[in-house]
Amino acid sequence: MVAIVIGRNEGERLPRSLHSAARDSASVVYVDSGSTDASVAVAGRQGAEVVALDPAIPFSAARARNEGFRYLRDNGREAEFIQFLDGDCELINGWCRAALETFVEHRDAAVVCGLLKERFPEVSVYNRLCDMEWNAAVGEVDGSGGIFIIRRKAFEEVGGFNASMIAGEEPELCVRLRRAGWKVLRIDYPMAWHDADIGTFGQWWRRNVRNGHAYAEGYSLHGRGPTRHWAKEHRSNWIWGLALPVAATALAPPTYGFSTILLGLYSLQVWRIAYCRRKSFGDSLRDAWLYGLFVMIGKFPNMIGQSRYWFGRLRGVLRRKPCH
């Protein structure tokens, strides 16, 4: 097995990430997306093979991962499995062994991922929300996040990541893998520590704007097909993030304000989400309500991200920002 780690200005998180990747990998490739800190030098000192992306071409996580794989292929690395890892994450000891055993048991599995845990959930409410977000169902799933092990044969068969995507490239890859007859599995095993380092509402808001962009981009590619990729999320963000508040406000004068009762639906939706979290994942009452509240607040930055994608597409210009 080989590992591909991607990052940009990861600071003290990068050495931990590279060390964990090297523990079970024959070789580690670090792909840097224009870091202005010492990331490249740190990676070199830790024995990783470094690929520094050309800044003349827009950075994206999809591009970085593809470039890392291309480097491995061009240098004759024939490993059967590839561990993809972000520079803000640290693999947990024993994870790779558990994942590789799963591949042996499931010959039709292209991707195996596990349980992701937030390193410092107590530092901020936003880190805590990330920790709850990582608590996902196990078994055969539709997609994974950016941390997973993939069967090289499957990765090559579908042509790797879609390098044109700005966000949401991992679930999109999984759509194509499942369409080709492969399975995506999440096992009940701790996979990695993630360090979101989100300390302000602004950071959380920008993260959700980006998520909205990912929903729109994924939907534009596969949302109308049989997988209905992110069709539900795309529709939900438009309804809750735009249609409902606009309708309640626009109808207020002719209905003498009665239309604003529609806004009460937000409270009901927060309750429904909190109830489902408690039932499905056993969250505390406080955490369940916190999760439900921020899911609904997140509809507004999600809608902004979606609208930016569609307006950019209409204009023939899609915004790109450096990312890892």
C-alpha positions in Angstrom: 0.0 0.0 0.0 1.1 3.6 -0.7 -0.2 6.8 0.7 -1.0 10.2 -0.9 -1.3 13.1 1.5 -2.5 16.5 0.2 -2.2 19.8 2.0 -1.8 23.5 2.0 -0.4 25.5 5.0 -1.2 22.7 7.5 1.4 23.9 10.1 1.9 21.5 13.0 -0.8 19.1 11.8 1.3 18.0 8.8 4.1 16.1 10.6 1.5 14.0 12.5 -0.4 13.3 9.3 2.8 12.2 7.4 4.0 10.1 10.3 0.7 8.2 10.5 0.7 7.7 6.7 4.2 6.3 6.8 3.4 3.8 9.5 1.7 1.3 7.2 2.7 2.5 3.7 5.6 1.5 1.5 5.9 5.1 0.4 4.3 8.4 1.1 3.8 11.2 -1.5 2.9 14.6 -0.2 1.2 16.9 -2.8 1.4 20.6 -1.9 -1.1 23.2 -3.2 1.0 26.4 -2.9 1.8 26.5 0.8 3.4 29.6 2.1 4.6 28.0 5.3 7.3 25.4 5.7 5.1 22.5 4.6 7.2 21.4 1.7 10.4 21.4 3.8 8.7 19.6 6.6 7.5 16.9 4.3 10.9 16.4 2.8 12.6 16.1 6.2 10.1 13.4 7.1 11.0 11.3 4.1 7.9 12.0 2.0 8.3 12.4 -1.8 7.1 15.9 -2.5 5.0 17.1 -5.5 4.6 20.8 -5.6 1.7 21.8 -7.8 2.2 24.4 -10.5 0.3 27.6 -9.3 -0.4 28.6 -12.8 -3.2 25.9 -12.8 -6.0 26.4 -10.3 -5.6 24.3 -7.1 -8.2 21.7 -6.1 -8.2 18.6 -3.9 -9.1 16.5 -7.0 -6.2 17.8 -8.9 -3.8 17.3 -6.0 -4.9 13.7 -5.5 -4.7 12.9 -9.3 -1.2 14.4 -9.4 -0.1 12.3 -6.5 -1.3 9.2 -8.2 0.3 10.2 -11.5 3.6 10.6 -9.7 3.3 7.1 -8.2 2.4 5.6 -11.6 5.2 7.4 -13.4 7.7 6.2 -10.9 6.7 2.6 -11.1 4.9 2.1 -7.8 2.6 -0.9 -8.3 0.9 -1.1 -5.0 -2.6 -2.6 -5.1 -4.1 -0.1 -2.6 -3.8 3.6 -2.1 -4.5 5.5 1.1 -5.7 9.1 0.5 -5.2 11.4 3.4 -5.6 15.1 4.0 -2.9 17.0 5.8 -5.2 18.0 8.7 -5.8 14.3 9.6 -3.9 11.6 11.4 -4.5 7.9 10.7 -5.3 5.8 13.8 -3.0 2.9 14.5 -4.5 -0.3 13.2 -6.8 1.3 10.7 -4.9 0.2 7.6 -4.8 -3.4 8.7 -8.6 -3.4 9.4 -9.3 -1.8 6.0 -7.1 -4.2 4.0 -8.7 -7.2 5.8 -12.1 -5.8 4.6 -10.8 -5.7 1.0 -9.8 -9.4 1.3 -13.3 -10.3 2.4 -15.1 -8.1 -0.1 -13.5 -8.5 -3.6 -16.1 -6.1 -5.1 -15.2 -3.2 -2.7 -13.4 -0.3 -4.4 -13.3 2.0 -1.4 -13.1 1.3 2.3 -13.4 4.1 4.9 -13.9 4.1 8.6 -15.0 6.4 11.4 -13.5 9.9 11.6 -13.2 11.7 14.9 -12.6 15.4 15.6 -9.4 15.9 17.5 -10.6 18.9 19.6 -14.4 18.9 19.7 -14.5 20.7 23.0 -12.6 23.8 21.7 -15.6 25.3 19.8 -19.2 24.6 18.9 -18.1 24.3 15.3 -15.6 21.6 16.0 -18.3 19.8 18.0 -20.6 20.0 15.0 -17.9 18.5 12.8 -17.5 15.6 15.2 -21.2 14.9 15.0 -21.1 15.2 11.3 -18.4 12.5 11.1 -20.6 10.1 13.1 -22.0 8.3 10.0 -23.7 5.0 9.3 -21.6 1.9 8.6 -22.0 -0.7 5.9 -22.4 -0.2 2.2 -22.7 3.5 1.6 -23.1 5.9 -1.3 -19.9 7.8 -0.8 -17.0 8.7 1.5 -15.1 11.8 2.5 -11.5 12.6 1.6 -10.0 9.9 3.9 -10.2 6.4 2.5 -8.3 3.5 1.0 -9.1 2.6 -2.6 -8.3 -0.3 -4.8 -5.9 0.9 -7.5 -7.6 -1.2 -10.2 -11.0 0.5 -9.5 -9.4 4.0 -9.4 -7.8 3.6 -12.8 -10.9 2.0 -14.2 -13.0 5.1 -13.7 -10.2 7.6 -14.5 -9.5 8.9 -11.0 -11.0 12.1 -9.6 -12.8 14.6 -11.8 -10.2 17.3 -11.8 -12.6 19.9 -13.1 -14.5 19.8 -9.8 -13.9 22.5 -7.2 -15.6 20.6 -4.3 -17.4 17.3 -3.6 -15.0 15.3 -5.7 -14.9 12.2 -3.4 -18.7 11.5 -3.5 -18.7 12.1 -7.2 -15.9 9.5 -7.6 -18.0 7.1 -5.6 -20.9 7.6 -7.9 -18.8 6.5 -10.9 -17.4 3.6 -9.0 -20.8 2.3 -8.0 -22.0 2.8 -11.6 -19.2 0.6 -12.7 -20.3 -2.2 -10.3 -18.0 -1.5 -7.4 -19.0 -1.0 -3.7 -18.1 1.6 -1.2 -17.9 0.3 2.4 -17.6 2.1 5.7 -16.5 -0.2 8.5 -17.1 0.2 12.2 -13.5 1.0 13.0 -11.8 4.3 14.0 -10.0 5.6 10.9 -8.4 9.0 11.7 -8.3 12.1 13.8 -9.5 15.2 12.0 -8.5 18.7 13.1 -11.1 21.1 11.7 -9.7 24.1 13.7 -12.9 26.1 13.2 -13.1 28.8 15.8 -15.4 31.4 14.4 -18.9 31.6 12.9 -17.3 33.1 9.7 -15.1 30.1 9.2 -18.1 27.8 9.7 -20.2 29.9 7.3 -17.5 29.8 4.5 -17.3 26.0 5.0 -21.0 25.7 4.3 -20.9 28.0 1.3 -18.3 25.6 -0.1 -20.6 22.7 0.8 -23.4 24.4 -1.1 -21.1 24.7 -4.2 -20.3 21.0 -3.9 -24.0 20.1 -3.8 -24.7 22.1 -6.9 -21.7 20.8 -8.8 -22.4 17.2 -7.9 -26.1 17.5 -8.8 -25.2 19.1 -12.1 -23.2 16.0 -13.0 -25.3 13.1 -11.7 -28.4 14.6 -10.0 -30.8 13.8 -12.9 -29.4 10.3 -13.4 -30.5 7.1 -11.7 -28.3 7.8 -8.6 -30.0 11.2 -8.0 -26.7 12.3 -6.6 -27.3 15.1 -4.1 -30.7 15.9 -5.6 -32.4 15.9 -2.2 -29.8 18.2 -0.7 -29.8 20.5 -3.6 -33.6 20.8 -3.5 -33.7 21.2 0.2 -31.2 24.1 0.2 -33.2 26.0 -2.3 -36.5 25.5 -0.4 -35.2 26.4 3.1 -32.5 28.8 2.1 -34.4 30.9 -0.4 -38.0 29.9 -1.5 -39.6 29.7 2.0 -38.2 33.0 3.5 -38.9 34.9 0.2 -42.5 33.5 0.1 -43.2 34.4 3.7 -41.8 37.9 3.3 -43.4 38.6 -0.2 -46.8 37.4 0.9 -46.8 39.3 4.2 -48.6 42.5 2.9 -51.5 40.8 1.1 -51.9 38.3 4.0 -51.6 41.0 6.7 -48.6 39.2 8.0 -50.1 35.8 8.3 -47.6 34.4 5.8 -44.9 34.8 8.4 -46.3 31.8 10.2 -44.5 29.8 7.5 -41.3 30.7 9.3 -42.4 28.5 12.1 -41.6 25.5 9.9 -37.9 26.1 10.7 -38.5 25.3 14.3 -40.4 22.1 13.4 -37.6 21.1 11.1 -35.0 21.7 13.8 -37.0 19.5 16.1 -37.3 16.7 13.5 -33.6 16.7 12.8 -32.8 16.6 16.5 -35.3 13.7 17.0 -33.7 11.7 14.2 -30.2 12.4 15.6 -31.2 11.1 19.0 -32.9 8.1 17.6 -30.2 7.1 15.0 -26.9 8.1 16.8 -27.8 8.5 20.5 -26.7 12.1 20.7 -27.4 14.0 24.0 -30.4 16.2 23.9 -28.2 19.3 23.9 -26.1 18.0 21.0 -29.1 16.9 19.0 -30.7 20.3 19.2 -27.4 22.0 18.4 -27.0 19.9 15.4 -30.6 20.5 14.2 -30.2 24.2 14.7 -27.0 24.6 12.7 -28.2 22.3 9.9 -31.1 24.7 9.3 -28.9 27.8 9.7 -26.5 26.1 7.2 -29.2 26.1 4.5 -28.5 29.8 3.9 -24.8 29.6 3.2 -25.5 26.3 1.3 -27.9 28.3 -0.9 -25.3 31.0 -1.5 -22.8 28.4 -2.6 -25.3 26.8 -4.9 -26.3 30.1 -6.4 -22.7 31.0 -7.0 -22.1 27.8 -8.8 -25.1 28.2 -11.1 -24.5 31.8 -11.8 -20.9 31.1 -12.5 -21.9 28.3 -14.8 -24.3 30.5 -16.7 -21.6 33.1 -17.1 -19.0 30.5 -18.1 -16.9 31.4 -15.1 -16.6 29.1 -12.0 -14.8 30.5 -9.0 -11.8 28.6 -7.7 -10.0 29.1 -4.4 -6.9 27.4 -3.1 -7.8 24.3 -1.1 -6.2 21.1 -0.1 
